Amino acid sequence: MRERLGSPYRARVMVVFGTRPEAIKLAPVVHTLRGRGRLEVSVVVTAQHREMLDQVLDVFSLEPDADLNLMTPDQTLNGLAGRALERLDALLAQTAPDAVVVQGDTTTAMAAALAAFHRRIPAAHVEAGLRTADPLNPFPEEMNRRLVGRIAAWHFAPTAGARDNLLREHVAPEKVLVTGNTVIDALYMARRPDYKFSDPVLEQAAAWPGRLVLLTTHRRENLGEPLRRIYGAVRRLLERFADVAVVFPVHRNPHVRAAAQELAGHERVYLMEPPHYLDFVHLLERSYLVLTDSGGIQEEALALDKPVLVLRTTTERPEGIAAGGARLAGTDPEQIEREAARLLMDPDAYRAMATAPNPYGDGRASERIAHALEHIFGWEPEWPQDFAFHPGA
């Protein structure tokens, strides 16, 4: 496209997202692009997750140019995808942007990339190239990101491993940039000295004099028996370690909420609503250990030197495991208990994980993405250099 345009062009770039994680990871990109002033940037939200999205928009002072407000009670994946395609298609026809930017692996990202393709508008994929060996795990995220990977014109991979996944899928090397993950940019933007928690339950948890374990669960493939096994392991850890308390922001999925009653009533379990993003960042900083089936938290925790036990059988983020800061614990209660107890009992094992280098970014991913987009539209003469992770750093 740069060759076709010839001279620098103030292209119109539409950034589309619909969930809290997408908003967190794209907020630094939006602010960086706007701050550089070379491209015209519009923000479109689908509101796939309404309340959790609105929190982040407020934190990062983002006001959408268009809010599709698609969330409905008990929405299905196909229903959401259909509504997103229809509404985004009409918006793309009306505004005709030069490029669409999507992030990650949500239904919103998949639908926006497909809608752009149908309108012959190139898409750029932030956090491209994450893969597991199983198209159903995580579900539906693994297939969403594979589909976006087939559609996107440009691929902003967070790590060299993600880039290699794309190259194995025959993506042209010149269309891939290793950027680091923008979630690290957002994390650095959000940290505050002497932060005061806004949630009274979280304030109480943060004042716990012993060790605080952060627990998060939401994966669809863990619904049902896997969640019950995870929560059973947590109860046994609480029985073994009297100085440990667990803070558990409970996802809004009603199936997760029903299963979470397994931990309700325990005096050292703080069940709470999903916190404000700033609260969450500083909760993570306060925590001793993280148990999660989330993707992004694996990256954020390592950036804050917090060991992570991943409550899944696979992860699309193997770099943290290779670096030594994360371990796959699965959903077997004995394995979860064994891995967590090792970190709670063995200072050397804990220190080895807590001091592992962070392979996920240096806080400059958004700058690399902005530079690449500006190169595409003729503003920068050279494609930016890849983010390089140095294990000894």
BABAFI-662224 format. One record per residue (C-alpha): x, y, z; residue in three letters. Coordinates in steps of 0.05 Angstrom, whole numbers, padded with zeros to 5 digits, always signed. Layout:
N
XYZALA
...
//
This chain:
393
+00000+00000+00000MET
+00057+00047+00015ARG
+00082+00040-00057GLU
+00013+00055-00084ARG
+00004+00116-00042LEU
+00074+00142-00057GLY
+00078+00203-00010SER
+00058+00206+00064PRO
-00017+00199+00072TYR
-00059+00215+00133ARG
-00094+00149+00131ALA
-00157+00134+00170ARG
-00147+00077+00218VAL
-00206+00045+00254MET
-00189+00010+00319VAL
-00243-00041+00339VAL
-00251-00076+00406PHE
-00306-00102+00451GLY
-00279-00132+00515THR
-00239-00108+00575ARG
-00175-00144+00555PRO
-00178-00117+00484GLU
-00189-00046+00511ALA
-00130-00052+00559ILE
-00084-00076+00504LYS
-00107-00028+00450LEU
-00111+00035+00494ALA
-00036+00047+00490PRO
-00038+00037+00414VAL
-00094+00088+00407VAL
-00059+00139+00451HIS
+00008+00129+00416THR
-00021+00136+00346LEU
-00060+00198+00365ARG
+00000+00228+00401GLY
+00044+00221+00340ARG
-00010+00256+00298GLY
+00006+00225+00231ARG
-00055+00180+00223LEU
-00129+00194+00236GLU
-00153+00145+00288VAL
-00225+00126+00305SER
-00246+00080+00361VAL
-00304+00032+00352VAL
-00329-00012+00409VAL
-00377-00070+00402THR
-00389-00074+00477ALA
-00385-00149+00475GLN
-00374-00142+00550HIS
-00410-00078+00570ARG
-00393-00062+00643GLU
-00323-00090+00643MET
-00307-00052+00580LEU
-00333+00014+00607ASP
-00286+00011+00667GLN
-00225+00009+00621VAL
-00250+00064+00575LEU
-00254+00109+00636ASP
-00185+00089+00663VAL
-00151+00105+00597PHE
-00195+00165+00579SER
-00220+00134+00515LEU
-00286+00159+00485GLU
-00310+00115+00428PRO
-00327+00147+00362ASP
-00379+00093+00353ALA
-00410+00046+00405ASP
-00448-00012+00375LEU
-00474-00035+00444ASN
-00483-00107+00421LEU
-00484-00144+00487MET
-00549-00181+00503THR
-00569-00225+00562PRO
-00545-00297+00554ASP
-00516-00280+00486GLN
-00491-00337+00442THR
-00426-00335+00403LEU
-00463-00340+00336ASN
-00513-00288+00356GLY
-00459-00240+00377LEU
-00417-00254+00315ALA
-00477-00243+00269GLY
-00496-00177+00302ARG
-00423-00154+00300ALA
-00415-00170+00226LEU
-00479-00134+00207GLU
-00466-00071+00248ARG
-00392-00067+00230LEU
-00407-00076+00157ASP
-00454-00017+00156ALA
-00403+00025+00194LEU
-00346+00006+00147LEU
-00389+00023+00087ALA
-00404+00091+00117GLN
-00334+00110+00140THR
-00289+00072+00091ALA
-00225+00070+00134PRO
-00158+00054+00102ASP
-00143+00000+00154ALA
-00176-00036+00212VAL
-00137-00054+00275VAL
-00161-00113+00319VAL
-00130-00147+00379GLN
-00124-00218+00402GLY
-00175-00273+00397ASP
-00245-00249+00414THR
-00309-00257+00374THR
-00304-00181+00363THR
-00234-00187+00334ALA
-00255-00244+00288MET
-00318-00209+00264ALA
-00283-00142+00253ALA
-00228-00174+00212ALA
-00278-00212+00170LEU
-00323-00151+00160ALA
-00262-00112+00137ALA
-00242-00168+00089PHE
-00311-00168+00058HIS
-00302-00093+00045ARG
-00231-00103+00018ARG
-00202-00063+00076ILE
-00136-00090+00103PRO
-00133-00110+00176ALA
-00075-00106+00225ALA
-00074-00158+00280HIS
-00045-00139+00348VAL
-00022-00198+00390GLU
-00017-00242+00328ALA
+00010-00312+00324GLY
-00009-00342+00391LEU
-00025-00415+00382ARG
-00039-00480+00419THR
-00040-00548+00387ALA
-00115-00555+00399ASP
-00166-00514+00360PRO
-00217-00525+00416LEU
-00171-00503+00473ASN
-00180-00447+00490PRO
-00250-00444+00461PHE
-00269-00404+00420PRO
-00206-00361+00425GLU
-00158-00409+00389GLU
-00201-00413+00327MET
-00216-00338+00329ASN
-00142-00320+00326ARG
-00128-00371+00272ARG
-00183-00341+00229LEU
-00157-00271+00241VAL
-00088-00296+00223GLY
-00113-00319+00155ARG
-00148-00253+00142ILE
-00099-00200+00168ALA
-00053-00161+00122ALA
-00004-00144+00177TRP
+00013-00184+00239HIS
+00040-00153+00302PHE
+00067-00213+00341ALA
+00084-00204+00415PRO
+00143-00253+00414THR
+00191-00288+00368ALA
+00154-00353+00382GLY
+00088-00322+00358ALA
+00123-00297+00295ARG
+00150-00367+00282ASP
+00079-00395+00287ASN
+00057-00346+00233LEU
+00116-00363+00188LEU
+00099-00437+00194ARG
+00029-00418+00169GLU
+00062-00386+00108HIS
+00051-00314+00128VAL
+00102-00271+00089ALA
+00159-00251+00136PRO
+00156-00178+00114GLU
+00084-00175+00139LYS
+00104-00195+00210VAL
+00133-00150+00265LEU
+00153-00174+00334VAL
+00130-00118+00380THR
+00126-00144+00451GLY
+00057-00145+00481ASN
+00019-00080+00490THR
-00009-00106+00557VAL
+00059-00089+00586ILE
+00053-00018+00559ASP
-00016-00013+00592ALA
+00010-00041+00657LEU
+00066+00011+00661TYR
+00016+00066+00644MET
-00031+00044+00700ALA
+00017+00036+00759ARG
+00011+00090+00812ARG
+00055+00104+00873PRO
+00019+00099+00940ASP
-00044+00073+00906TYR
-00108+00069+00947LYS
-00158+00015+00930PHE
-00229+00037+00912SER
-00262-00030+00930ASP
-00271-00041+01006PRO
-00266-00117+00998VAL
-00201-00109+00960LEU
-00175-00059+01010GLU
-00188-00110+01065GLN
-00154-00165+01025ALA
-00094-00121+01010ALA
-00086-00110+01085ALA
-00079-00185+01098TRP
-00014-00192+01139PRO
+00006-00258+01108GLY
+00014-00282+01036ARG
-00040-00265+00986LEU
-00056-00312+00929VAL
-00093-00283+00869LEU
-00141-00332+00835LEU
-00177-00319+00769THR
-00217-00368+00728THR
-00262-00359+00667HIS
-00243-00406+00610ARG
-00301-00441+00577ARG
-00263-00506+00574GLU
-00256-00504+00650ASN
-00330-00497+00664LEU
-00361-00553+00704GLY
-00318-00607+00736GLU
-00250-00573+00721PRO
-00271-00512+00761LEU
-00294-00555+00819ARG
-00226-00590+00819ARG
-00190-00523+00818ILE
-00230-00495+00876TYR
-00221-00560+00915GLY
-00146-00552+00909ALA
-00151-00481+00934VAL
-00189-00503+00996ARG
-00135-00554+01012ARG
-00081-00501+01005LEU
-00119-00457+01054LEU
-00122-00516+01103GLU
-00047-00527+01098ARG
-00022-00455+01101PHE
-00053-00412+01155ALA
-00017-00350+01132ASP
-00047-00353+01062VAL
-00109-00316+01040ALA
-00140-00319+00971VAL
-00171-00261+00934VAL
-00217-00284+00878PHE
-00248-00234+00830PRO
-00306-00275+00804VAL
-00320-00271+00729HIS
-00390-00250+00709ARG
-00403-00315+00673ASN
-00461-00346+00713PRO
-00430-00416+00708HIS
-00366-00390+00740VAL
-00406-00354+00794ARG
-00445-00417+00811ALA
-00382-00458+00817ALA
-00347-00404+00858ALA
-00395-00418+00916GLN
-00348-00476+00931GLU
-00303-00423+00963LEU
-00357-00378+00992ALA
-00358-00370+01068GLY
-00285-00386+01080HIS
-00256-00333+01125GLU
-00192-00327+01084ARG
-00225-00323+01016VAL
-00244-00254+00990TYR
-00296-00263+00935LEU
-00308-00199+00897MET
-00335-00169+00834GLU
-00284-00161+00776PRO
-00244-00101+00800PRO
-00231-00035+00766HIS
-00168-00043+00723TYR
-00126+00002+00767LEU
-00148-00038+00828ASP
-00130-00102+00791PHE
-00060-00078+00772VAL
-00044-00060+00844HIS
-00076-00123+00870LEU
-00029-00162+00825LEU
+00029-00122+00851GLU
+00008-00138+00923ARG
+00000-00213+00910SER
+00051-00266+00928TYR
+00029-00319+00878LEU
-00020-00322+00819VAL
-00066-00380+00800LEU
-00101-00366+00735THR
-00130-00395+00671ASP
-00126-00326+00638SER
-00078-00309+00582GLY
-00060-00236+00593GLY
-00049-00244+00668ILE
+00008-00292+00653GLN
+00043-00234+00619GLU
+00025-00181+00670GLU
+00046-00224+00729ALA
+00115-00237+00700LEU
+00124-00163+00688ALA
+00113-00153+00763LEU
+00157-00212+00784ASP
+00099-00255+00808LYS
+00103-00331+00797PRO
+00044-00359+00758VAL
+00011-00427+00759LEU
-00029-00435+00696VAL
-00094-00473+00709LEU
-00098-00502+00639ARG
-00070-00562+00602THR
-00042-00519+00546THR
-00020-00447+00538THR
-00009-00404+00477GLU
+00042-00366+00518ARG
+00099-00417+00526PRO
+00152-00362+00532GLU
+00136-00351+00606GLY
+00144-00425+00620ILE
+00210-00427+00581ALA
+00235-00366+00619ALA
+00218-00399+00685GLY
+00165-00351+00712GLY
+00104-00394+00698ALA
+00086-00468+00703ARG
+00029-00508+00674LEU
-00011-00536+00732ALA
-00072-00562+00694GLY
-00137-00574+00731THR
-00117-00636+00770ASP
-00125-00617+00844PRO
-00065-00657+00868GLU
-00019-00625+00817GLN
-00045-00555+00832ILE
-00035-00566+00907GLU
+00034-00596+00897ARG
+00059-00539+00852GLU
+00030-00484+00897ALA
+00055-00517+00961ALA
+00125-00521+00931ARG
+00126-00446+00920LEU
+00096-00432+00989LEU
+00146-00477+01025MET
+00211-00471+00985ASP
+00241-00400+00983PRO
+00292-00420+00931ASP
+00238-00447+00884ALA
+00197-00384+00894TYR
+00256-00338+00883ARG
+00275-00374+00819ALA
+00206-00361+00789MET
+00198-00291+00817ALA
+00264-00268+00787THR
+00253-00300+00719ALA
+00261-00250+00661PRO
+00198-00224+00628ASN
+00196-00247+00555PRO
+00132-00209+00538TYR
+00153-00138+00527GLY
+00191-00075+00547ASP
+00134-00024+00547GLY
+00148+00000+00476ARG
+00103-00046+00436ALA
+00054+00010+00418SER
+00111+00052+00391GLU
+00132-00005+00345ARG
+00061-00015+00321ILE
+00052+00059+00307ALA
+00118+00062+00270HIS
+00098+00002+00227ALA
+00030+00032+00209LEU
+00064+00098+00192GLU
+00113+00061+00148HIS
+00055+00028+00112ILE
+00025+00095+00096PHE
+00090+00129+00076GLY
+00109+00168+00138TRP
+00169+00125+00161GLU
+00222+00104+00111PRO
+00239+00039+00147GLU
+00201-00019+00179TRP
+00216-00018+00254PRO
+00263-00067+00286GLN
+00234-00128+00323ASP
+00229-00130+00398PHE
+00285-00176+00422ALA
+00279-00215+00486PHE
+00345-00229+00521HIS
+00338-00286+00571PRO
+00393-00259+00615GLY
+00363-00190+00622ALA
//
